[in-house]
Amino acid sequence: MSEHPTAKPKPDMLKWGLWGAALLGVAAVVYIIVQASTNPAHSDLKALAKGEMSKLTFSADAGAPPADSFLDADGKRLRLADLKGKVLVVNLWATWCAPCRLEMPTLAKLAAEYQGKPVEVVAISIDKGDDDQAKARAFIAQNAPLKFYIDPAAKLPFDLKPQAVGMPTTVIYGADGIERARLSGGADWSGPDAKALIDKVLDEG
């Protein structure tokens, strides 16, 4: 019985097959690069979770800020989305919270450090009642250049995703309005650990 030799692929088909595989490989690499540059989850911020920033957390569900409004010193309603285009350091605090009061001067120093740059430190009081709100306003006045903001309904901590677990809670948003990281509890925001974090988020654009 005669043997039939195995058919060999035609040179043209083999050439096109190799070209197709190469193009698929290039497309995969391009996709990974694009995803890494546009998706905050790929940012290498976790390496900066050390020292005063050791309590930083990074949520897979992180996204845009809550749509709830809060008030500025003149009673004008604002939303965090109104400040899109800057790196935001959003600090939720209250006068009854000792760690909040302790870290506020360091947030003021951070704000002063980045004056003239697209960075905004937004300290939002959740104090209720006229007396406590007056105390909050007076306290912020002692910590220039911070501006006075208040959420009198205290809705923002509960509308964060995930919700804030306590006071103070500080959330870092990139210029695109997407949450990059957050820190629950007090910290020194005036030192090199905090500046390294803010600089990294600034570099991401």
C-alpha positions as CSV (number, residue, x, y, z in Angstrom):
1,M,0.0,0.0,0.0
2,S,1.5,3.3,-1.1
3,E,2.1,6.0,1.5
4,H,0.8,9.5,0.9
5,P,3.2,12.3,2.2
6,T,1.6,14.7,4.7
7,A,0.5,17.9,2.9
8,K,2.7,20.9,3.7
9,P,1.1,24.3,4.2
10,K,1.5,26.6,1.2
11,P,4.1,29.3,1.7
12,D,1.6,32.1,1.3
13,M,-0.8,30.7,3.9
14,L,2.1,30.2,6.3
15,K,3.3,33.8,5.8
16,W,-0.2,35.3,6.3
17,G,-0.6,33.1,9.4
18,L,2.6,34.5,10.9
19,W,1.6,38.0,10.1
20,G,-1.8,37.5,11.7
21,A,-0.2,36.2,14.9
22,A,2.2,39.1,15.0
23,L,-0.6,41.6,14.6
24,L,-2.6,40.0,17.4
25,G,0.5,40.2,19.6
26,V,1.0,43.9,18.8
27,A,-2.7,44.6,19.4
28,A,-2.5,42.9,22.8
29,V,0.5,45.0,23.9
30,V,-1.2,48.2,22.7
31,Y,-4.3,47.3,24.7
32,I,-2.4,46.7,27.8
33,I,-0.5,50.0,27.5
34,V,-3.7,51.9,26.9
35,Q,-5.4,50.3,29.8
36,A,-2.5,51.0,32.1
37,S,-2.5,54.6,31.2
38,T,-6.2,55.2,31.4
39,N,-7.3,53.0,34.2
40,P,-6.4,54.2,37.7
41,A,-6.5,50.7,39.0
42,H,-3.2,50.1,37.2
43,S,-1.5,53.1,38.8
44,D,1.5,52.2,41.0
45,L,0.2,54.1,44.1
46,K,0.3,51.1,46.3
47,A,4.1,51.4,46.6
48,L,3.4,54.8,48.3
49,A,1.3,53.3,51.1
50,K,4.0,53.7,53.7
51,G,4.9,55.9,56.6
52,E,2.2,58.4,57.3
53,M,0.4,57.0,54.2
54,S,0.5,53.4,55.4
55,K,-3.3,53.3,55.9
56,L,-4.0,54.1,52.3
57,T,-6.6,51.8,50.7
58,F,-7.5,51.3,47.1
59,S,-11.0,50.1,46.2
60,A,-11.8,48.2,43.1
61,D,-15.2,49.9,43.2
62,A,-13.8,53.4,43.4
63,G,-15.2,55.8,40.9
64,A,-16.5,59.4,40.6
65,P,-17.3,61.4,43.7
66,P,-20.9,61.5,45.2
67,A,-23.3,63.7,43.4
68,D,-24.5,65.3,46.7
69,S,-23.9,69.0,47.2
70,F,-22.3,70.8,50.1
71,L,-22.0,74.5,51.0
72,D,-19.1,76.9,50.8
73,A,-18.5,79.8,53.2
74,D,-21.1,81.9,51.4
75,G,-23.8,79.2,51.5
76,K,-23.4,78.4,47.8
77,R,-24.0,74.8,46.8
78,L,-21.2,72.9,45.2
79,R,-20.4,69.4,44.1
80,L,-17.0,67.8,44.0
81,A,-17.6,67.3,40.3
82,D,-17.5,71.1,39.9
83,L,-13.8,70.9,40.9
84,K,-12.9,68.4,38.2
85,G,-9.7,69.2,36.5
86,K,-7.7,69.3,39.7
87,V,-6.3,66.7,42.0
88,L,-8.6,66.8,45.0
89,V,-7.7,66.0,48.6
90,V,-11.2,65.7,50.1
91,N,-11.2,65.6,53.9
92,L,-14.4,64.8,55.7
93,W,-14.1,66.0,59.3
94,A,-16.0,67.3,62.4
95,T,-15.3,69.4,65.4
96,W,-16.1,66.5,67.7
97,C,-13.4,64.4,66.1
98,A,-10.1,64.8,67.9
99,P,-8.0,63.2,65.1
100,C,-9.7,65.5,62.6
101,R,-8.6,68.6,64.6
102,L,-5.1,67.3,65.1
103,E,-4.4,66.7,61.4
104,M,-6.1,69.8,60.1
105,P,-3.0,72.0,60.4
106,T,-1.1,69.5,58.3
107,L,-3.7,69.7,55.6
108,A,-3.4,73.5,55.7
109,K,0.4,73.1,55.1
110,L,-0.3,70.7,52.2
111,A,-2.7,73.3,50.7
112,A,0.0,76.0,51.0
113,E,2.6,73.7,49.5
114,Y,0.6,73.2,46.3
115,Q,-0.8,76.8,45.9
116,G,-0.6,77.7,42.2
117,K,-0.8,74.1,41.1
118,P,-3.9,72.1,40.1
119,V,-4.4,70.7,43.5
120,E,-7.2,71.6,45.9
121,V,-7.5,70.5,49.5
122,V,-11.3,70.4,50.3
123,A,-12.0,70.0,54.0
124,I,-15.7,69.4,54.4
125,S,-17.2,69.6,57.9
126,I,-20.2,67.3,58.7
127,D,-21.0,69.2,61.9
128,K,-24.7,69.7,62.6
129,G,-26.4,72.5,64.6
130,D,-25.6,76.2,64.6
131,D,-23.1,76.1,67.5
132,D,-21.0,73.3,66.0
133,Q,-21.1,74.8,62.6
134,A,-19.9,78.1,64.0
135,K,-17.1,76.3,65.8
136,A,-16.1,74.5,62.5
137,R,-16.0,77.8,60.6
138,A,-13.8,79.4,63.3
139,F,-11.5,76.4,63.3
140,I,-11.0,76.5,59.6
141,A,-10.3,80.2,59.8
142,Q,-7.3,79.4,62.0
143,N,-6.0,77.0,59.3
144,A,-5.4,79.2,56.2
145,P,-5.3,78.7,53.3
146,L,-8.0,76.1,53.8
147,K,-11.5,77.3,52.8
148,F,-14.7,76.5,54.8
149,Y,-17.0,73.9,53.4
150,I,-19.8,72.1,55.2
151,D,-22.2,69.2,54.5
152,P,-24.9,70.0,57.1
153,A,-26.9,66.9,56.2
154,A,-23.8,64.7,56.6
155,K,-24.6,62.7,53.5
156,L,-21.2,62.6,51.8
157,P,-19.6,60.0,54.1
158,F,-22.5,57.6,53.4
159,D,-22.6,58.2,49.7
160,L,-19.0,57.5,49.1
161,K,-18.5,54.1,47.4
162,P,-17.5,52.3,49.6
163,Q,-18.9,54.3,52.5
164,A,-16.5,56.1,54.9
165,V,-15.8,54.0,57.9
166,G,-15.2,56.9,60.3
167,M,-13.8,60.4,60.8
168,P,-11.6,61.7,59.4
169,T,-11.7,60.2,56.0
170,T,-9.6,61.6,53.2
171,V,-10.2,60.7,49.6
172,I,-7.8,61.5,46.8
173,Y,-9.3,62.2,43.3
174,G,-7.4,62.5,40.1
175,A,-7.9,65.4,37.7
176,D,-10.3,63.2,35.8
177,G,-12.6,63.0,38.8
178,I,-11.9,59.3,39.6
179,E,-10.9,58.2,43.1
180,R,-7.3,57.1,43.3
181,A,-7.0,56.3,47.0
182,R,-8.3,57.0,50.5
183,L,-7.1,57.1,54.1
184,S,-9.3,56.5,57.1
185,G,-8.0,58.1,60.3
186,G,-5.6,60.9,61.0
187,A,-2.3,61.4,59.3
188,D,0.4,64.0,58.8
189,W,-0.4,65.5,55.4
190,S,2.5,67.9,55.5
191,G,5.4,65.4,55.2
192,P,7.2,63.7,52.3
193,D,4.9,60.6,52.3
194,A,1.8,62.7,51.5
195,K,3.7,64.9,48.9
196,A,5.0,61.8,47.1
197,L,1.4,60.6,46.8
198,I,0.0,63.9,45.5
199,D,2.9,64.3,43.1
200,K,2.3,60.8,41.7
201,V,-1.4,61.5,41.1
202,L,-0.5,64.9,39.6
203,D,1.9,63.1,37.2
204,E,-0.8,60.8,36.1
205,G,-2.6,63.8,34.6
